[in-house]
Amino acid sequence: MERIGVVGCGLMGSGIAEVCARAGLDVVVVERDADSLASGRSRVEHSLQRAAKSGKLTSDEVSDVLTRLVFSSTFDALADRDMVVEAVAEDESIKEDVFRQLDRVVQSPNAIFTTNTSSIPIIKLAMVTQRPENVVGMHFFNPVPVLKLVEMISSLLTSKETAATVRSFAEDRLGKHVIVSPDRAGFVVNALLIPYLLSSVRMLESGFASADDIDTGMVLGCAHPMGPLRLIDLIGLDTTLAVADSLYAEFKEPHLAPPPLLSRMTQAGLLGRKTGQGFYSYR
């Protein structure tokens, strides 16, 4: 696993590309258009500059990392990859289209396709390819260069060899800590986290408490590093809604149904930090 591809260069994709390049790997990043590609490259550069300012990297190391990154707007650039990580929007149809294109373009029959999905069952993505045994979930957490956790999710058809290779890659090459989840919506972390986040939205929506009091209560009362509403703003309200929808579609439990306020804010484009406004203002 020396030649790595990353599809998508948003918050997650850029972080995944960065940690792979920092691990000495040859990385090709693919985005849908020139503007998205430029934004993604800028995001990686700013992250590396922050690492240099904090003393975690030298200026020479930053330059070396950047030389290992190639940015492209065509899937053909992924033809020779050993592994490709999909990190596009949390939308099943978009992800399925990515996997169809990867199946067509990537030449090696042994190449591994991984998805950074937060909640979509891995088998749904694997079955649009001709090599479902090579498809596995590798769910990183934001910010990827900082947080050590990776969830690994095998589908019913993922081979033992694929799972072992991906686990070794995440632990030994990227320095991550791997936990293993069955292939069910939400996996381990989001199956626990999303109901908590949705409860905080319902509490705000009902007028039971203010956003600041909800968040302060969890930070100062439960030693959480960030309150639930600020965490939703960090994750993105649209991503939180998509994960909640996936969980509710699979389990049909009332506490997993997205609150109307979350849906309306998403429809209004109030998506959190990435748009400058969510439950809090970032402008």
ChimeraX commands (.cxc) that place a marker at each C-alpha (Angstrom):
marker #1 position 0.00,0.00,0.00 radius 0.5
marker #1 position 2.38,2.69,-1.25 radius 0.5
marker #1 position 0.24,4.45,-3.88 radius 0.5
marker #1 position -2.86,5.90,-2.25 radius 0.5
marker #1 position -5.81,7.68,-3.84 radius 0.5
marker #1 position -8.27,9.95,-2.05 radius 0.5
marker #1 position -11.57,10.93,-3.67 radius 0.5
marker #1 position -12.87,14.16,-2.17 radius 0.5
marker #1 position -10.84,16.95,-0.60 radius 0.5
marker #1 position -13.22,18.55,1.86 radius 0.5
marker #1 position -12.58,18.56,5.61 radius 0.5
marker #1 position -12.21,14.79,5.80 radius 0.5
marker #1 position -10.58,14.09,2.45 radius 0.5
marker #1 position -7.93,16.77,2.88 radius 0.5
marker #1 position -7.09,15.42,6.34 radius 0.5
marker #1 position -6.83,11.84,5.06 radius 0.5
marker #1 position -4.62,12.96,2.17 radius 0.5
marker #1 position -2.40,14.89,4.59 radius 0.5
marker #1 position -1.85,12.02,7.03 radius 0.5
marker #1 position -1.08,9.64,4.17 radius 0.5
marker #1 position 1.48,12.03,2.66 radius 0.5
marker #1 position 3.00,12.67,6.09 radius 0.5
marker #1 position 3.43,8.88,6.39 radius 0.5
marker #1 position 5.64,8.94,3.31 radius 0.5
marker #1 position 3.04,7.64,0.85 radius 0.5
marker #1 position 2.49,8.68,-2.76 radius 0.5
marker #1 position -0.96,10.34,-2.73 radius 0.5
marker #1 position -3.28,11.36,-5.58 radius 0.5
marker #1 position -6.29,13.45,-4.60 radius 0.5
marker #1 position -9.28,13.73,-6.94 radius 0.5
marker #1 position -11.99,16.39,-6.73 radius 0.5
marker #1 position -14.92,17.15,-9.01 radius 0.5
marker #1 position -13.80,20.57,-10.29 radius 0.5
marker #1 position -10.92,23.04,-10.25 radius 0.5
marker #1 position -12.40,25.27,-7.52 radius 0.5
marker #1 position -12.95,22.36,-5.12 radius 0.5
marker #1 position -9.47,21.09,-5.90 radius 0.5
marker #1 position -7.91,24.50,-5.15 radius 0.5
marker #1 position -9.85,24.77,-1.89 radius 0.5
marker #1 position -8.74,21.29,-0.88 radius 0.5
marker #1 position -5.09,21.98,-1.64 radius 0.5
marker #1 position -5.26,25.23,0.32 radius 0.5
marker #1 position -6.80,23.37,3.26 radius 0.5
marker #1 position -3.92,20.87,3.29 radius 0.5
marker #1 position -1.31,23.63,3.01 radius 0.5
marker #1 position -2.82,25.61,5.89 radius 0.5
marker #1 position -2.95,22.49,8.06 radius 0.5
marker #1 position 0.72,21.75,7.35 radius 0.5
marker #1 position 1.65,25.35,8.12 radius 0.5
marker #1 position -0.12,25.09,11.48 radius 0.5
marker #1 position 1.83,21.90,12.19 radius 0.5
marker #1 position 5.08,23.73,11.35 radius 0.5
marker #1 position 4.22,26.67,13.61 radius 0.5
marker #1 position 3.52,24.31,16.50 radius 0.5
marker #1 position 6.86,22.58,15.97 radius 0.5
marker #1 position 5.40,19.26,14.83 radius 0.5
marker #1 position 6.96,19.61,11.36 radius 0.5
marker #1 position 9.96,21.47,9.99 radius 0.5
marker #1 position 9.69,23.63,6.86 radius 0.5
marker #1 position 11.65,21.00,4.93 radius 0.5
marker #1 position 9.22,18.30,6.07 radius 0.5
marker #1 position 6.28,20.43,4.92 radius 0.5
marker #1 position 7.89,20.76,1.49 radius 0.5
marker #1 position 8.50,17.00,1.35 radius 0.5
marker #1 position 4.88,16.26,2.23 radius 0.5
marker #1 position 3.62,18.58,-0.50 radius 0.5
marker #1 position 5.83,16.89,-3.11 radius 0.5
marker #1 position 4.07,13.59,-2.34 radius 0.5
marker #1 position 0.63,15.07,-3.09 radius 0.5
marker #1 position -0.83,15.28,-6.60 radius 0.5
marker #1 position -4.19,16.98,-7.15 radius 0.5
marker #1 position -6.36,16.02,-10.12 radius 0.5
marker #1 position -9.91,16.47,-11.40 radius 0.5
marker #1 position -9.99,13.16,-13.30 radius 0.5
marker #1 position -10.58,9.65,-12.00 radius 0.5
marker #1 position -8.06,8.32,-14.52 radius 0.5
marker #1 position -5.30,9.66,-12.25 radius 0.5
marker #1 position -6.20,6.82,-9.85 radius 0.5
marker #1 position -5.53,4.02,-12.33 radius 0.5
marker #1 position -2.31,2.79,-10.68 radius 0.5
marker #1 position -3.38,3.12,-7.03 radius 0.5
marker #1 position -2.96,0.28,-4.51 radius 0.5
marker #1 position -5.69,1.70,-2.27 radius 0.5
marker #1 position -8.33,4.40,-2.74 radius 0.5
marker #1 position -10.16,6.12,0.10 radius 0.5
marker #1 position -13.56,7.60,-0.79 radius 0.5
marker #1 position -14.31,10.74,1.26 radius 0.5
marker #1 position -17.11,12.52,-0.62 radius 0.5
marker #1 position -20.40,13.86,0.77 radius 0.5
marker #1 position -22.46,11.56,3.00 radius 0.5
marker #1 position -24.89,10.75,0.19 radius 0.5
marker #1 position -25.45,7.13,-0.82 radius 0.5
marker #1 position -26.02,7.80,-4.52 radius 0.5
marker #1 position -22.90,10.00,-4.81 radius 0.5
marker #1 position -20.77,7.40,-3.06 radius 0.5
marker #1 position -22.13,4.59,-5.23 radius 0.5
marker #1 position -21.21,6.57,-8.34 radius 0.5
marker #1 position -17.66,7.00,-7.01 radius 0.5
marker #1 position -17.30,3.25,-6.45 radius 0.5
marker #1 position -18.59,2.47,-9.94 radius 0.5
marker #1 position -15.97,4.78,-11.40 radius 0.5
marker #1 position -13.21,3.33,-9.22 radius 0.5
marker #1 position -14.16,-0.18,-10.30 radius 0.5
marker #1 position -13.85,0.91,-13.93 radius 0.5
marker #1 position -10.62,2.91,-13.62 radius 0.5
marker #1 position -8.35,1.25,-11.03 radius 0.5
marker #1 position -6.31,-1.39,-12.84 radius 0.5
marker #1 position -5.00,-3.73,-10.17 radius 0.5
marker #1 position -7.47,-6.50,-9.26 radius 0.5
marker #1 position -5.92,-6.49,-5.79 radius 0.5
marker #1 position -6.47,-2.77,-5.18 radius 0.5
marker #1 position -8.49,-2.02,-2.06 radius 0.5
marker #1 position -11.40,0.45,-2.01 radius 0.5
marker #1 position -12.24,2.00,1.35 radius 0.5
marker #1 position -14.99,4.39,2.33 radius 0.5
marker #1 position -14.96,7.06,5.01 radius 0.5
marker #1 position -18.75,6.91,5.35 radius 0.5
marker #1 position -20.16,7.79,8.77 radius 0.5
marker #1 position -23.17,5.52,8.54 radius 0.5
marker #1 position -23.94,4.00,5.12 radius 0.5
marker #1 position -23.72,0.17,5.16 radius 0.5
marker #1 position -20.50,-0.94,3.46 radius 0.5
marker #1 position -22.24,-3.74,1.56 radius 0.5
marker #1 position -24.34,-1.20,-0.37 radius 0.5
marker #1 position -21.20,0.40,-1.76 radius 0.5
marker #1 position -19.37,-2.90,-2.28 radius 0.5
marker #1 position -22.16,-4.36,-4.39 radius 0.5
marker #1 position -21.89,-1.69,-7.11 radius 0.5
marker #1 position -18.36,-3.00,-7.83 radius 0.5
marker #1 position -17.16,-6.26,-9.36 radius 0.5
marker #1 position -14.82,-6.80,-6.40 radius 0.5
marker #1 position -16.86,-6.55,-3.18 radius 0.5
marker #1 position -14.28,-8.63,-1.34 radius 0.5
marker #1 position -11.85,-5.69,-1.73 radius 0.5
marker #1 position -14.20,-3.08,-0.22 radius 0.5
marker #1 position -14.04,-2.10,3.45 radius 0.5
marker #1 position -15.00,0.84,5.68 radius 0.5
marker #1 position -12.22,2.99,7.11 radius 0.5
marker #1 position -13.94,5.77,9.05 radius 0.5
marker #1 position -11.64,8.59,10.20 radius 0.5
marker #1 position -12.54,11.39,12.61 radius 0.5
marker #1 position -12.20,15.15,12.22 radius 0.5
marker #1 position -9.61,16.65,12.44 radius 0.5
marker #1 position -7.90,13.63,10.86 radius 0.5
marker #1 position -4.27,14.74,11.58 radius 0.5
marker #1 position -5.13,15.08,15.30 radius 0.5
marker #1 position -7.64,12.37,16.23 radius 0.5
marker #1 position -6.15,8.88,16.46 radius 0.5
marker #1 position -9.28,6.78,15.98 radius 0.5
marker #1 position -10.26,4.83,12.87 radius 0.5
marker #1 position -13.31,2.57,12.74 radius 0.5
marker #1 position -12.82,-0.43,10.46 radius 0.5
marker #1 position -15.96,-2.02,9.08 radius 0.5
marker #1 position -16.01,-5.22,7.03 radius 0.5
marker #1 position -19.09,-6.14,5.02 radius 0.5
marker #1 position -20.37,-9.71,4.76 radius 0.5
marker #1 position -18.23,-10.07,1.62 radius 0.5
marker #1 position -15.01,-8.31,2.68 radius 0.5
marker #1 position -12.15,-10.81,2.59 radius 0.5
marker #1 position -10.05,-11.51,5.68 radius 0.5
marker #1 position -6.99,-10.50,3.66 radius 0.5
marker #1 position -8.48,-7.09,2.84 radius 0.5
marker #1 position -9.46,-6.47,6.47 radius 0.5
marker #1 position -6.01,-7.48,7.72 radius 0.5
marker #1 position -4.25,-5.28,5.15 radius 0.5
marker #1 position -6.36,-2.23,5.97 radius 0.5
marker #1 position -5.96,-2.66,9.72 radius 0.5
marker #1 position -2.18,-2.95,9.36 radius 0.5
marker #1 position -2.13,0.09,7.08 radius 0.5
marker #1 position -4.11,2.25,9.50 radius 0.5
marker #1 position -2.14,1.18,12.57 radius 0.5
marker #1 position 1.39,0.68,11.27 radius 0.5
marker #1 position 1.62,3.26,8.47 radius 0.5
marker #1 position -0.73,5.99,9.68 radius 0.5
marker #1 position -0.27,5.51,13.42 radius 0.5
marker #1 position -4.01,5.28,14.12 radius 0.5
marker #1 position -5.86,3.26,16.75 radius 0.5
marker #1 position -8.36,0.90,15.10 radius 0.5
marker #1 position -11.64,-0.30,16.54 radius 0.5
marker #1 position -13.75,-2.85,14.67 radius 0.5
marker #1 position -17.46,-2.53,13.99 radius 0.5
marker #1 position -20.04,-4.74,12.33 radius 0.5
marker #1 position -21.60,-3.43,9.13 radius 0.5
marker #1 position -24.64,-1.70,10.57 radius 0.5
marker #1 position -25.70,1.91,10.17 radius 0.5
marker #1 position -23.76,4.27,12.43 radius 0.5
marker #1 position -21.13,1.65,13.30 radius 0.5
marker #1 position -19.85,2.13,16.90 radius 0.5
marker #1 position -19.21,5.84,17.40 radius 0.5
marker #1 position -22.14,7.40,15.55 radius 0.5
marker #1 position -24.59,4.81,16.88 radius 0.5
marker #1 position -23.77,6.25,20.32 radius 0.5
marker #1 position -23.10,9.87,19.36 radius 0.5
marker #1 position -26.00,10.77,17.05 radius 0.5
marker #1 position -28.85,10.07,19.52 radius 0.5
marker #1 position -27.06,12.33,22.03 radius 0.5
marker #1 position -26.68,15.11,19.44 radius 0.5
marker #1 position -30.31,14.82,18.34 radius 0.5
marker #1 position -31.42,15.06,21.99 radius 0.5
marker #1 position -29.56,18.35,22.34 radius 0.5
marker #1 position -31.37,19.75,19.27 radius 0.5
marker #1 position -34.74,18.66,20.67 radius 0.5
marker #1 position -33.91,20.30,24.00 radius 0.5
marker #1 position -33.09,23.58,22.23 radius 0.5
marker #1 position -36.10,23.31,19.92 radius 0.5
marker #1 position -38.50,22.81,22.83 radius 0.5
marker #1 position -37.17,25.89,24.63 radius 0.5
marker #1 position -36.06,23.77,27.58 radius 0.5
marker #1 position -32.60,25.39,27.62 radius 0.5
marker #1 position -30.47,27.78,25.59 radius 0.5
marker #1 position -27.74,26.58,23.23 radius 0.5
marker #1 position -25.04,28.01,25.49 radius 0.5
marker #1 position -26.47,26.40,28.63 radius 0.5
marker #1 position -26.79,23.01,26.91 radius 0.5
marker #1 position -23.20,23.11,25.74 radius 0.5
marker #1 position -21.80,24.55,28.96 radius 0.5
marker #1 position -23.61,21.88,30.95 radius 0.5
marker #1 position -21.93,19.08,29.02 radius 0.5
marker #1 position -18.48,20.74,28.99 radius 0.5
marker #1 position -18.32,21.75,32.66 radius 0.5
marker #1 position -20.64,19.09,34.06 radius 0.5
marker #1 position -19.49,16.03,32.11 radius 0.5
marker #1 position -15.94,17.04,31.08 radius 0.5
marker #1 position -16.76,16.86,27.37 radius 0.5
marker #1 position -14.24,18.87,25.30 radius 0.5
marker #1 position -17.09,20.45,23.32 radius 0.5
marker #1 position -20.83,20.77,23.80 radius 0.5
marker #1 position -23.22,18.86,21.52 radius 0.5
marker #1 position -24.50,21.84,19.52 radius 0.5
marker #1 position -20.99,23.16,18.85 radius 0.5
marker #1 position -20.02,19.63,17.88 radius 0.5
marker #1 position -22.88,19.50,15.35 radius 0.5
marker #1 position -21.62,22.81,13.95 radius 0.5
marker #1 position -18.15,21.26,13.61 radius 0.5
marker #1 position -19.42,18.06,11.99 radius 0.5
marker #1 position -21.87,19.96,9.77 radius 0.5
marker #1 position -25.63,20.00,10.20 radius 0.5
marker #1 position -26.05,18.35,6.79 radius 0.5
marker #1 position -23.72,15.49,7.71 radius 0.5
marker #1 position -25.42,15.04,11.08 radius 0.5
marker #1 position -28.80,14.93,9.34 radius 0.5
marker #1 position -27.55,12.39,6.77 radius 0.5
marker #1 position -26.22,10.09,9.49 radius 0.5
marker #1 position -29.46,10.40,11.47 radius 0.5
marker #1 position -31.46,9.57,8.34 radius 0.5
marker #1 position -29.34,6.44,7.77 radius 0.5
marker #1 position -29.78,5.31,11.36 radius 0.5
marker #1 position -33.53,5.90,11.32 radius 0.5
marker #1 position -33.93,4.14,7.97 radius 0.5
marker #1 position -32.24,1.03,9.36 radius 0.5
marker #1 position -33.64,0.84,12.89 radius 0.5
marker #1 position -36.89,2.89,12.78 radius 0.5
marker #1 position -36.46,3.95,16.42 radius 0.5
marker #1 position -38.10,7.29,17.35 radius 0.5
marker #1 position -35.05,8.72,19.10 radius 0.5
marker #1 position -33.12,8.40,15.82 radius 0.5
marker #1 position -35.59,10.52,13.82 radius 0.5
marker #1 position -34.07,13.93,12.95 radius 0.5
marker #1 position -35.74,16.85,14.80 radius 0.5
marker #1 position -37.55,19.34,12.53 radius 0.5
marker #1 position -35.16,22.15,13.56 radius 0.5
marker #1 position -32.17,20.19,12.25 radius 0.5
marker #1 position -33.94,19.57,8.94 radius 0.5
marker #1 position -35.04,23.19,8.54 radius 0.5
marker #1 position -31.60,24.62,9.32 radius 0.5
marker #1 position -30.03,22.26,6.80 radius 0.5
marker #1 position -32.57,23.31,4.16 radius 0.5
marker #1 position -31.72,26.94,4.92 radius 0.5
marker #1 position -28.02,26.32,4.36 radius 0.5
marker #1 position -27.14,26.95,8.01 radius 0.5
marker #1 position -24.67,24.08,8.11 radius 0.5
marker #1 position -22.30,25.16,10.89 radius 0.5
marker #1 position -18.69,26.26,10.71 radius 0.5
marker #1 position -18.29,25.53,7.01 radius 0.5
marker #1 position -20.97,28.08,6.11 radius 0.5
marker #1 position -20.26,30.51,8.94 radius 0.5
marker #1 position -23.60,29.96,10.68 radius 0.5
marker #1 position -25.20,27.06,12.49 radius 0.5
marker #1 position -26.33,26.99,16.09 radius 0.5
marker #1 position -23.60,29.62,16.55 radius 0.5
marker #1 position -22.17,32.32,14.30 radius 0.5
marker #1 position -18.60,31.92,12.97 radius 0.5
marker #1 position -18.48,35.10,10.88 radius 0.5
marker link #1:1,2 radius 0.2
marker link #1:2,3 radius 0.2
marker link #1:3,4 radius 0.2
marker link #1:4,5 radius 0.2
marker link #1:5,6 radius 0.2
marker link #1:6,7 radius 0.2
marker link #1:7,8 radius 0.2
marker link #1:8,9 radius 0.2
marker link #1:9,10 radius 0.2
marker link #1:10,11 radius 0.2
marker link #1:11,12 radius 0.2
marker link #1:12,13 radius 0.2
marker link #1:13,14 radius 0.2
marker link #1:14,15 radius 0.2
marker link #1:15,16 radius 0.2
marker link #1:16,17 radius 0.2
marker link #1:17,18 radius 0.2
marker link #1:18,19 radius 0.2
marker link #1:19,20 radius 0.2
marker link #1:20,21 radius 0.2
marker link #1:21,22 radius 0.2
marker link #1:22,23 radius 0.2
marker link #1:23,24 radius 0.2
marker link #1:24,25 radius 0.2
marker link #1:25,26 radius 0.2
marker link #1:26,27 radius 0.2
marker link #1:27,28 radius 0.2
marker link #1:28,29 radius 0.2
marker link #1:29,30 radius 0.2
marker link #1:30,31 radius 0.2
marker link #1:31,32 radius 0.2
marker link #1:32,33 radius 0.2
marker link #1:33,34 radius 0.2
marker link #1:34,35 radius 0.2
marker link #1:35,36 radius 0.2
marker link #1:36,37 radius 0.2
marker link #1:37,38 radius 0.2
marker link #1:38,39 radius 0.2
marker link #1:39,40 radius 0.2
marker link #1:40,41 radius 0.2
marker link #1:41,42 radius 0.2
marker link #1:42,43 radius 0.2
marker link #1:43,44 radius 0.2
marker link #1:44,45 radius 0.2
marker link #1:45,46 radius 0.2
marker link #1:46,47 radius 0.2
marker link #1:47,48 radius 0.2
marker link #1:48,49 radius 0.2
marker link #1:49,50 radius 0.2
marker link #1:50,51 radius 0.2
marker link #1:51,52 radius 0.2
marker link #1:52,53 radius 0.2
marker link #1:53,54 radius 0.2
marker link #1:54,55 radius 0.2
marker link #1:55,56 radius 0.2
marker link #1:56,57 radius 0.2
marker link #1:57,58 radius 0.2
marker link #1:58,59 radius 0.2
marker link #1:59,60 radius 0.2
marker link #1:60,61 radius 0.2
marker link #1:61,62 radius 0.2
marker link #1:62,63 radius 0.2
marker link #1:63,64 radius 0.2
marker link #1:64,65 radius 0.2
marker link #1:65,66 radius 0.2
marker link #1:66,67 radius 0.2
marker link #1:67,68 radius 0.2
marker link #1:68,69 radius 0.2
marker link #1:69,70 radius 0.2
marker link #1:70,71 radius 0.2
marker link #1:71,72 radius 0.2
marker link #1:72,73 radius 0.2
marker link #1:73,74 radius 0.2
marker link #1:74,75 radius 0.2
marker link #1:75,76 radius 0.2
marker link #1:76,77 radius 0.2
marker link #1:77,78 radius 0.2
marker link #1:78,79 radius 0.2
marker link #1:79,80 radius 0.2
marker link #1:80,81 radius 0.2
marker link #1:81,82 radius 0.2
marker link #1:82,83 radius 0.2
marker link #1:83,84 radius 0.2
marker link #1:84,85 radius 0.2
marker link #1:85,86 radius 0.2
marker link #1:86,87 radius 0.2
marker link #1:87,88 radius 0.2
marker link #1:88,89 radius 0.2
marker link #1:89,90 radius 0.2
marker link #1:90,91 radius 0.2
marker link #1:91,92 radius 0.2
marker link #1:92,93 radius 0.2
marker link #1:93,94 radius 0.2
marker link #1:94,95 radius 0.2
marker link #1:95,96 radius 0.2
marker link #1:96,97 radius 0.2
marker link #1:97,98 radius 0.2
marker link #1:98,99 radius 0.2
marker link #1:99,100 radius 0.2
marker link #1:100,101 radius 0.2
marker link #1:101,102 radius 0.2
marker link #1:102,103 radius 0.2
marker link #1:103,104 radius 0.2
marker link #1:104,105 radius 0.2
marker link #1:105,106 radius 0.2
marker link #1:106,107 radius 0.2
marker link #1:107,108 radius 0.2
marker link #1:108,109 radius 0.2
marker link #1:109,110 radius 0.2
marker link #1:110,111 radius 0.2
marker link #1:111,112 radius 0.2
marker link #1:112,113 radius 0.2
marker link #1:113,114 radius 0.2
marker link #1:114,115 radius 0.2
marker link #1:115,116 radius 0.2
marker link #1:116,117 radius 0.2
marker link #1:117,118 radius 0.2
marker link #1:118,119 radius 0.2
marker link #1:119,120 radius 0.2
marker link #1:120,121 radius 0.2
marker link #1:121,122 radius 0.2
marker link #1:122,123 radius 0.2
marker link #1:123,124 radius 0.2
marker link #1:124,125 radius 0.2
marker link #1:125,126 radius 0.2
marker link #1:126,127 radius 0.2
marker link #1:127,128 radius 0.2
marker link #1:128,129 radius 0.2
marker link #1:129,130 radius 0.2
marker link #1:130,131 radius 0.2
marker link #1:131,132 radius 0.2
marker link #1:132,133 radius 0.2
marker link #1:133,134 radius 0.2
marker link #1:134,135 radius 0.2
marker link #1:135,136 radius 0.2
marker link #1:136,137 radius 0.2
marker link #1:137,138 radius 0.2
marker link #1:138,139 radius 0.2
marker link #1:139,140 radius 0.2
marker link #1:140,141 radius 0.2
marker link #1:141,142 radius 0.2
marker link #1:142,143 radius 0.2
marker link #1:143,144 radius 0.2
marker link #1:144,145 radius 0.2
marker link #1:145,146 radius 0.2
marker link #1:146,147 radius 0.2
marker link #1:147,148 radius 0.2
marker link #1:148,149 radius 0.2
marker link #1:149,150 radius 0.2
marker link #1:150,151 radius 0.2
marker link #1:151,152 radius 0.2
marker link #1:152,153 radius 0.2
marker link #1:153,154 radius 0.2
marker link #1:154,155 radius 0.2
marker link #1:155,156 radius 0.2
marker link #1:156,157 radius 0.2
marker link #1:157,158 radius 0.2
marker link #1:158,159 radius 0.2
marker link #1:159,160 radius 0.2
marker link #1:160,161 radius 0.2
marker link #1:161,162 radius 0.2
marker link #1:162,163 radius 0.2
marker link #1:163,164 radius 0.2
marker link #1:164,165 radius 0.2
marker link #1:165,166 radius 0.2
marker link #1:166,167 radius 0.2
marker link #1:167,168 radius 0.2
marker link #1:168,169 radius 0.2
marker link #1:169,170 radius 0.2
marker link #1:170,171 radius 0.2
marker link #1:171,172 radius 0.2
marker link #1:172,173 radius 0.2
marker link #1:173,174 radius 0.2
marker link #1:174,175 radius 0.2
marker link #1:175,176 radius 0.2
marker link #1:176,177 radius 0.2
marker link #1:177,178 radius 0.2
marker link #1:178,179 radius 0.2
marker link #1:179,180 radius 0.2
marker link #1:180,181 radius 0.2
marker link #1:181,182 radius 0.2
marker link #1:182,183 radius 0.2
marker link #1:183,184 radius 0.2
marker link #1:184,185 radius 0.2
marker link #1:185,186 radius 0.2
marker link #1:186,187 radius 0.2
marker link #1:187,188 radius 0.2
marker link #1:188,189 radius 0.2
marker link #1:189,190 radius 0.2
marker link #1:190,191 radius 0.2
marker link #1:191,192 radius 0.2
marker link #1:192,193 radius 0.2
marker link #1:193,194 radius 0.2
marker link #1:194,195 radius 0.2
marker link #1:195,196 radius 0.2
marker link #1:196,197 radius 0.2
marker link #1:197,198 radius 0.2
marker link #1:198,199 radius 0.2
marker link #1:199,200 radius 0.2
marker link #1:200,201 radius 0.2
marker link #1:201,202 radius 0.2
marker link #1:202,203 radius 0.2
marker link #1:203,204 radius 0.2
marker link #1:204,205 radius 0.2
marker link #1:205,206 radius 0.2
marker link #1:206,207 radius 0.2
marker link #1:207,208 radius 0.2
marker link #1:208,209 radius 0.2
marker link #1:209,210 radius 0.2
marker link #1:210,211 radius 0.2
marker link #1:211,212 radius 0.2
marker link #1:212,213 radius 0.2
marker link #1:213,214 radius 0.2
marker link #1:214,215 radius 0.2
marker link #1:215,216 radius 0.2
marker link #1:216,217 radius 0.2
marker link #1:217,218 radius 0.2
marker link #1:218,219 radius 0.2
marker link #1:219,220 radius 0.2
marker link #1:220,221 radius 0.2
marker link #1:221,222 radius 0.2
marker link #1:222,223 radius 0.2
marker link #1:223,224 radius 0.2
marker link #1:224,225 radius 0.2
marker link #1:225,226 radius 0.2
marker link #1:226,227 radius 0.2
marker link #1:227,228 radius 0.2
marker link #1:228,229 radius 0.2
marker link #1:229,230 radius 0.2
marker link #1:230,231 radius 0.2
marker link #1:231,232 radius 0.2
marker link #1:232,233 radius 0.2
marker link #1:233,234 radius 0.2
marker link #1:234,235 radius 0.2
marker link #1:235,236 radius 0.2
marker link #1:236,237 radius 0.2
marker link #1:237,238 radius 0.2
marker link #1:238,239 radius 0.2
marker link #1:239,240 radius 0.2
marker link #1:240,241 radius 0.2
marker link #1:241,242 radius 0.2
marker link #1:242,243 radius 0.2
marker link #1:243,244 radius 0.2
marker link #1:244,245 radius 0.2
marker link #1:245,246 radius 0.2
marker link #1:246,247 radius 0.2
marker link #1:247,248 radius 0.2
marker link #1:248,249 radius 0.2
marker link #1:249,250 radius 0.2
marker link #1:250,251 radius 0.2
marker link #1:251,252 radius 0.2
marker link #1:252,253 radius 0.2
marker link #1:253,254 radius 0.2
marker link #1:254,255 radius 0.2
marker link #1:255,256 radius 0.2
marker link #1:256,257 radius 0.2
marker link #1:257,258 radius 0.2
marker link #1:258,259 radius 0.2
marker link #1:259,260 radius 0.2
marker link #1:260,261 radius 0.2
marker link #1:261,262 radius 0.2
marker link #1:262,263 radius 0.2
marker link #1:263,264 radius 0.2
marker link #1:264,265 radius 0.2
marker link #1:265,266 radius 0.2
marker link #1:266,267 radius 0.2
marker link #1:267,268 radius 0.2
marker link #1:268,269 radius 0.2
marker link #1:269,270 radius 0.2
marker link #1:270,271 radius 0.2
marker link #1:271,272 radius 0.2
marker link #1:272,273 radius 0.2
marker link #1:273,274 radius 0.2
marker link #1:274,275 radius 0.2
marker link #1:275,276 radius 0.2
marker link #1:276,277 radius 0.2
marker link #1:277,278 radius 0.2
marker link #1:278,279 radius 0.2
marker link #1:279,280 radius 0.2
marker link #1:280,281 radius 0.2
marker link #1:281,282 radius 0.2
marker link #1:282,283 radius 0.2
view
